[in-house]
Amino acid sequence: VADVVSKRREHVDRTLTSLLQGYCVMMPKWGEAAKVAMDRLGLRDSDIVNPPPPPVEEDDRLTTGARVHVVGLTGAAHLNGKEATIVEYDPAAGRYLVEFEDSDRKKIKGVNLEPVQPALAEDTEDTPTGPGGSAAPNSASEQEPEEQRIAVRMMPAAIPMGAVTEVEVSCSMGDTIEEVLVAGRPCEVLESTASTAVVRVGPFTSPDEVEVEVRARHLDRYLRKQERGLKFYQALRFGMVGFNCKASADCRRVFRNEGIVMGTCFSSEPVARFDGGQAGSCPGWYFEVAVVERQDQRSIRSLALGFRFEDTPQVASTRDLGETAKTLPKALMLGYDPPQLVVNGNTVKKTDSKLWRPHRDVGEGDRLGLFLTDSVPQQVAVFQNGVERLRLPVELGHGPSVPRFAVFDVCGQVSGVEFIDQAAIPALVVEPVAALAAPAPASSDSDKEV
């Protein structure tokens, strides 16, 4: 302790002396008083022209053997960002001798060195290397839980495109989080601490996983990046809805508030095409809805879901859409009772009600998905709660560039549905048409539409 106090006192004395020497540079203009002060300080005339530089105090954070980042150099800017190890401090030069990974040594001022934080430092000495200097496999690191390898965590980790969403950022920074960048764009920070922040993100217009960068007050010391830290996904919402229907405030849900027909509802944006699902699934278009309300009605009319291949229908009123979506041109619908496939306003096939009959099989809470393949031949399949229930070949004549909007006919017993965000796309492998073309059995009286 005595050595530390003595060292500090020496630094204070040297600093005050240096300040007085600087003042004496200006004192010749003030007359004889300058000569008296110079004599007392032991200064010569040459010291007035070239005053000695003030001493540089050693930084307590920069100790021998410490790992540091080089920052803020202008004459040797190529060294900025590199890591080095402190060898020693040269008090006469007021600089630190550091050694880089290539064994090159430089003397650098302490203001241009920042200690590497333990969370960011890489233990290069103890890490075994493989051929060519690459890191050898490490069974312990391979078994490390994924959450321990993530530098930045977002909650939620995926948000809808085109929306402005509040997201919580979790990241141990060591200082108050001041800035969060998503895909290079700064977000509005609503509140922050050294480990969490609430930010406002968006809107973004492309589905992608993007980089998240978190910065604290001292940018060079406290910075975290997470590649693919946040995902943007297409969130389907209802646009035009049937005459007897009303959408929720966020347009995610729609309810038929009277009658049993005039419930044709369209998505406001086309369904995104995906390149292929799991297990070798073919590319195509998929959307999913959940039944949130089902009424007990005597009519056996039932729901249908499908795609339309045009922009919003040009009608003066939603009443002009007709009682059901069966009459829609440039559209594909699957469902109703008896179950049938309708293309461009024409029923092209009555399906096997033993395989899937929505009036009988669909209840409140069930999830329904429709998969339209981008293949030759094209096929359409309906999924209920993740299980394929029915698949049929279709001939549409619309290329992949034609937008496909989701359609749901809120008809009969089902009176309320909602779009499911980020629905898992099921695997679907195209089968030969012959395997799908078995004729449906003759309809019984109980299958006739009322």
C-alpha positions in Angstrom: 0.0 0.0 0.0 2.9 2.3 0.9 4.4 1.7 -2.6 1.1 2.6 -4.3 0.7 5.8 -2.3 4.3 6.8 -3.0 3.9 6.1 -6.7 0.7 8.2 -6.9 2.4 11.1 -5.0 5.2 11.0 -7.4 2.8 11.1 -10.4 1.0 14.1 -8.8 4.3 16.0 -8.3 5.4 15.4 -11.8 2.1 16.4 -13.3 2.0 19.7 -11.3 5.6 20.5 -12.3 4.8 19.9 -15.9 1.8 22.2 -15.7 3.9 24.9 -14.2 6.5 24.5 -16.9 3.8 25.0 -19.5 2.7 28.2 -17.8 6.2 29.5 -17.9 6.3 29.2 -21.6 3.8 32.1 -21.7 5.4 34.1 -18.8 8.2 35.9 -20.8 5.5 38.2 -22.1 4.7 39.1 -18.6 8.1 40.7 -17.8 10.5 40.1 -15.0 8.1 37.9 -13.0 8.8 35.1 -15.5 12.5 35.2 -14.8 12.0 34.8 -11.0 9.6 31.8 -11.6 12.0 30.2 -14.0 14.9 30.5 -11.6 12.9 28.8 -8.9 11.9 26.0 -11.2 15.4 25.5 -12.6 14.3 26.2 -16.2 16.6 27.5 -19.0 15.6 29.5 -22.0 15.8 26.3 -24.2 13.1 24.7 -22.0 10.8 27.6 -23.0 11.1 26.7 -26.7 10.9 22.9 -26.2 9.2 22.2 -22.9 9.4 18.6 -21.7 6.3 16.5 -22.3 4.1 15.7 -19.4 4.6 12.2 -18.0 2.3 9.4 -19.1 0.7 7.5 -16.2 0.6 3.8 -16.5 -3.0 2.3 -16.9 -3.8 -0.1 -14.0 -6.0 -2.1 -16.4 -3.0 -2.8 -18.8 -0.9 -5.3 -17.0 1.9 -7.5 -18.3 0.5 -10.6 -20.0 -3.0 -9.0 -20.5 -4.8 -9.5 -23.9 -5.8 -6.3 -25.5 -7.4 -4.9 -28.7 -5.7 -2.2 -30.7 -8.1 0.7 -31.4 -8.0 4.3 -32.7 -4.6 4.2 -34.5 -4.4 6.6 -37.5 -0.8 6.2 -38.7 -1.0 2.3 -38.5 -4.7 1.9 -39.0 -4.2 -1.7 -40.3 -3.5 -2.7 -36.7 -6.9 -1.6 -35.4 -9.0 -4.5 -34.2 -6.1 -6.9 -33.8 -5.4 -8.7 -30.5 -2.0 -8.6 -28.8 -0.4 -9.4 -25.5 1.3 -6.8 -23.3 5.0 -7.6 -22.8 6.0 -4.6 -20.7 5.4 -0.9 -20.0 8.1 1.6 -21.0 7.7 4.6 -18.6 10.2 6.7 -20.5 8.3 6.5 -23.7 4.9 6.3 -22.1 4.0 3.3 -24.3 3.3 -0.4 -24.0 5.4 -3.0 -25.8 2.8 -5.5 -27.2 3.3 -8.7 -29.2 0.9 -9.8 -31.9 0.0 -13.3 -32.9 2.6 -13.3 -35.7 5.3 -12.4 -33.1 5.5 -8.8 -34.4 6.1 -6.3 -31.6 5.1 -2.7 -31.4 5.1 0.1 -28.9 1.6 1.6 -28.6 0.1 4.3 -26.3 -2.2 3.1 -23.6 -5.1 5.2 -25.0 -5.0 2.9 -28.1 -5.3 -0.3 -26.1 -8.4 -1.8 -24.7 -8.5 -5.0 -22.5 -10.2 -8.0 -24.0 -13.2 -8.9 -21.9 -13.2 -12.5 -20.6 -16.4 -13.3 -22.4 -14.9 -12.3 -25.7 -11.3 -13.6 -25.3 -10.3 -16.8 -27.1 -8.2 -19.3 -25.2 -5.8 -19.9 -28.0 -3.0 -21.4 -25.9 -5.0 -24.3 -24.4 -7.1 -25.0 -27.5 -5.7 -28.1 -29.3 -5.2 -27.6 -33.0 -5.6 -30.0 -35.9 -3.9 -30.0 -39.3 -3.2 -26.6 -40.7 -3.7 -24.9 -37.3 -7.5 -25.4 -37.3 -9.2 -26.2 -34.0 -9.3 -29.9 -33.3 -12.6 -31.5 -32.3 -13.4 -31.0 -28.7 -16.0 -33.3 -27.2 -16.7 -30.9 -24.4 -17.5 -28.0 -26.7 -19.5 -30.2 -29.0 -21.7 -31.2 -26.2 -22.1 -27.6 -24.9 -25.7 -26.6 -24.7 -26.7 -24.4 -27.6 -28.0 -21.6 -25.3 -24.5 -21.3 -23.8 -23.0 -20.6 -27.3 -25.5 -17.9 -28.2 -24.1 -14.4 -27.5 -27.3 -12.5 -28.2 -30.8 -13.8 -27.5 -33.9 -12.2 -28.8 -37.4 -12.8 -27.4 -39.3 -13.4 -29.5 -36.7 -14.8 -31.9 -39.0 -14.4 -34.9 -41.3 -11.5 -35.8 -43.6 -10.9 -38.7 -42.5 -8.9 -41.8 -44.0 -5.5 -42.2 -44.8 -5.0 -38.5 -43.2 -2.9 -35.8 -42.6 -5.2 -32.9 -41.1 -4.7 -29.4 -38.4 -7.3 -28.8 -36.4 -8.1 -25.6 -32.6 -8.4 -26.1 -30.6 -10.5 -23.6 -26.9 -10.1 -23.7 -24.2 -9.8 -21.0 -22.4 -6.6 -21.8 -20.6 -5.4 -18.7 -22.1 -1.9 -19.3 -25.4 -0.4 -20.1 -26.7 -1.3 -23.6 -26.9 1.8 -25.7 -27.5 0.6 -29.3 -29.0 -2.5 -31.0 -28.7 -2.9 -34.7 -30.8 -5.4 -36.7 -29.5 -6.2 -40.2 -27.4 -3.0 -39.8 -30.3 -0.8 -39.0 -30.4 0.9 -35.5 -33.5 0.1 -33.4 -35.2 2.4 -31.0 -34.1 1.5 -27.5 -37.0 1.8 -25.1 -35.2 0.7 -21.9 -31.9 -1.0 -21.1 -29.6 -2.4 -18.5 -26.2 -4.1 -18.7 -27.8 -7.4 -19.6 -31.2 -6.7 -21.3 -32.8 -4.1 -23.4 -36.3 -3.6 -24.9 -36.1 -2.3 -28.5 -38.6 -1.5 -31.2 -37.8 -3.4 -34.4 -39.1 -3.1 -37.9 -40.7 -2.9 -40.3 -38.7 -5.3 -42.6 -40.1 -6.5 -45.9 -38.2 -9.7 -46.7 -38.3 -13.1 -45.0 -34.8 -13.8 -43.8 -32.6 -14.5 -40.7 -30.5 -11.4 -40.0 -27.6 -10.4 -37.8 -28.1 -8.7 -34.5 -25.4 -6.4 -33.1 -25.5 -5.0 -29.5 -23.3 -2.1 -28.4 -22.7 -0.8 -24.9 -21.3 2.6 -23.9 -17.7 1.8 -24.7 -18.1 0.5 -28.2 -14.5 -0.8 -28.6 -14.8 -2.8 -25.4 -18.4 -4.0 -25.3 -19.8 -5.3 -28.5 -21.7 -8.5 -29.3 -22.8 -9.9 -32.6 -25.1 -12.8 -33.4 -25.4 -14.1 -36.9 -29.0 -15.1 -37.8 -30.0 -13.6 -34.5 -33.5 -12.6 -35.6 -35.9 -14.1 -38.1 -38.6 -12.3 -40.1 -41.4 -14.4 -41.4 -44.5 -13.8 -43.6 -47.5 -13.3 -41.4 -50.7 -13.9 -43.4 -53.6 -11.7 -42.4 -57.1 -11.3 -43.7 -57.9 -8.6 -46.3 -61.2 -8.7 -48.0 -63.8 -10.7 -45.9 -67.3 -11.9 -46.7 -70.4 -9.9 -46.3 -71.4 -11.7 -43.2 -67.9 -11.7 -41.7 -65.9 -9.3 -39.6 -62.1 -9.4 -39.0 -60.4 -8.8 -35.7 -58.4 -5.6 -35.1 -55.1 -7.3 -36.1 -56.8 -9.0 -39.1 -55.5 -12.4 -37.9 -59.0 -13.7 -37.1 -62.3 -13.6 -38.9 -65.7 -14.4 -37.6 -69.0 -14.9 -39.4 -71.5 -13.0 -37.3 -74.8 -14.1 -39.0 -76.2 -16.6 -41.5 -74.3 -19.7 -42.7 -73.0 -18.4 -46.0 -71.3 -15.3 -47.5 -68.2 -16.0 -45.6 -65.5 -16.0 -48.3 -62.4 -14.4 -46.9 -59.0 -13.7 -48.6 -55.5 -13.1 -47.4 -54.2 -9.6 -47.9 -50.9 -10.8 -49.2 -50.0 -13.8 -51.4 -48.7 -17.0 -49.8 -44.9 -17.2 -50.0 -43.4 -20.0 -52.1 -40.9 -22.2 -50.3 -38.1 -24.2 -52.0 -38.7 -27.5 -50.2 -39.6 -28.9 -46.9 -38.1 -31.7 -44.8 -37.4 -35.2 -45.9 -37.1 -34.3 -49.6 -40.4 -32.6 -49.8 -41.2 -30.8 -53.1 -41.5 -27.0 -53.3 -44.8 -25.3 -53.3 -47.2 -23.1 -51.2 -48.6 -23.8 -47.8 -50.8 -22.0 -45.3 -52.5 -23.0 -42.1 -55.5 -21.9 -40.1 -57.1 -22.9 -36.8 -60.8 -23.2 -36.1 -61.5 -20.9 -33.2 -65.3 -21.1 -33.2 -67.8 -23.8 -34.2 -71.5 -23.6 -33.9 -74.1 -26.4 -33.7 -76.2 -25.8 -36.8 -78.7 -28.2 -38.4 -77.3 -27.4 -41.9 -74.6 -29.7 -43.1 -72.9 -26.9 -45.1 -69.2 -26.9 -44.2 -66.0 -25.0 -44.7 -63.6 -25.0 -47.6 -60.0 -23.7 -48.1 -58.1 -22.9 -51.2 -56.0 -20.5 -53.3 -57.0 -17.8 -55.8 -54.7 -16.8 -58.6 -55.4 -13.1 -59.1 -55.4 -9.9 -57.1 -58.3 -8.8 -55.0 -61.6 -9.4 -56.9 -62.9 -6.2 -58.4 -66.4 -6.1 -57.0 -68.6 -3.2 -55.9 -69.6 -5.0 -52.6 -68.5 -8.2 -50.9 -72.1 -9.3 -51.3 -71.2 -9.7 -55.0 -68.8 -12.5 -54.1 -71.7 -15.0 -53.9 -72.9 -17.3 -51.2 -69.8 -19.5 -51.3 -66.3 -19.5 -52.9 -67.4 -22.2 -55.3 -68.2 -19.5 -57.9 -64.8 -17.8 -57.8 -63.0 -17.7 -61.1 -59.2 -18.3 -61.1 -59.4 -20.2 -57.8 -59.0 -23.7 -56.3 -61.2 -24.7 -53.3 -61.2 -28.0 -51.4 -63.9 -28.9 -48.8 -67.6 -28.3 -48.4 -70.1 -31.1 -47.9 -70.1 -33.5 -49.6 -66.4 -32.9 -49.9 -65.2 -31.8 -53.4 -62.5 -30.2 -55.4 -63.6 -27.0 -57.2 -61.4 -25.3 -59.8 -62.2 -22.0 -61.5 -65.9 -22.2 -60.4 -66.4 -25.8 -61.5 -66.6 -29.0 -59.4 -64.0 -31.2 -61.0 -64.1 -34.1 -58.5 -66.1 -35.3 -55.6 -63.7 -36.7 -53.0 -64.0 -39.8 -50.8 -65.8 -38.6 -47.7 -64.3 -41.6 -45.8 -60.9 -39.9 -46.1 -61.9 -36.4 -45.0 -65.2 -34.9 -44.5 -64.9 -31.5 -42.8 -68.5 -31.4 -41.5 -67.8 -34.6 -39.6 -64.1 -34.4 -38.9 -63.3 -30.7 -38.1 -63.9 -29.3 -34.6 -63.0 -26.3 -32.6 -59.3 -26.1 -32.0 -58.3 -28.2 -35.1 -55.7 -26.8 -37.4 -56.1 -27.1 -41.2 -53.3 -26.7 -43.7 -53.4 -26.6 -47.5 -50.4 -27.6 -49.6 -50.2 -26.8 -53.3 -47.1 -28.3 -54.9 -45.0 -26.6 -57.5 -44.4 -29.8 -59.5 -45.4 -31.6 -62.6 -48.0 -32.8 -62.2 -49.3 -30.5 -59.5 -51.0 -31.9 -56.5 -53.1 -30.4 -53.6 -53.2 -31.9 -50.2 -55.1 -31.0 -47.0 -53.6 -31.6 -43.6 -55.5 -31.7 -40.3 -53.5 -31.3 -37.1 -50.3 -32.1 -39.1 -51.6 -35.3 -40.6 -52.3 -35.6 -44.3 -56.0 -36.4 -44.9 -56.5 -36.0 -48.6 -54.4 -35.5 -51.7 -55.5 -34.9 -55.3 -54.0 -34.1 -58.7 -54.9 -30.7 -60.2 -54.4 -28.9 -63.5 -54.4 -25.2 -63.0 -52.4 -23.7 -65.9 -50.9 -21.0 -63.6 -47.1 -20.6 -63.5 -45.0 -20.1 -60.3 -44.9 -16.4 -60.9 -48.6 -16.0 -60.5 -49.4 -14.9 -56.9 -51.4 -17.4 -54.8 -53.7 -15.8 -52.2 -55.1 -17.9 -49.4 -58.9 -18.3 -49.4 -61.1 -19.6 -46.6 -64.8 -20.1 -46.9 -66.3 -19.6 -43.4 -69.3 -21.6 -44.1 -71.9 -23.7 -42.2 -70.9 -24.9 -38.7 -67.5 -23.3 -38.6 -67.9 -19.6 -37.8 -64.4 -18.4 -36.8 -60.9 -19.1 -37.9 -57.4 -17.6 -37.5 -54.2 -17.7 -39.5 -51.3 -19.6 -37.8 -48.0 -17.8 -37.9 -44.9 -19.8 -38.7 -46.8 -23.0 -39.3 -44.4 -26.0 -39.8 -44.5 -27.0 -43.4 -45.1 -30.7 -43.7 -43.1 -33.1 -45.9 -44.9 -33.9 -49.1 -43.3 -36.1 -51.8 -45.1 -36.1 -55.2 -46.7 -39.4 -56.0 -47.7 -40.8 -59.4 -51.1 -39.5 -60.6 -52.4 -43.1 -60.9 -52.0 -43.6 -57.2 -54.3 -40.6 -56.6 -56.9 -41.0 -59.3 -59.1 -43.7 -57.7 -62.8 -42.6 -58.3 -64.8 -41.6 -55.3 -67.6 -43.8 -54.2 -71.2 -42.9 -55.0 -72.6 -40.3 -52.7 -75.2 -41.5 -50.1 -78.2 -39.4 -49.2 -76.4 -38.3 -46.1 -73.7 -36.7 -48.3 -76.1 -34.5 -50.3 -75.7 -30.8 -49.8 -78.5 -28.9 -48.1 
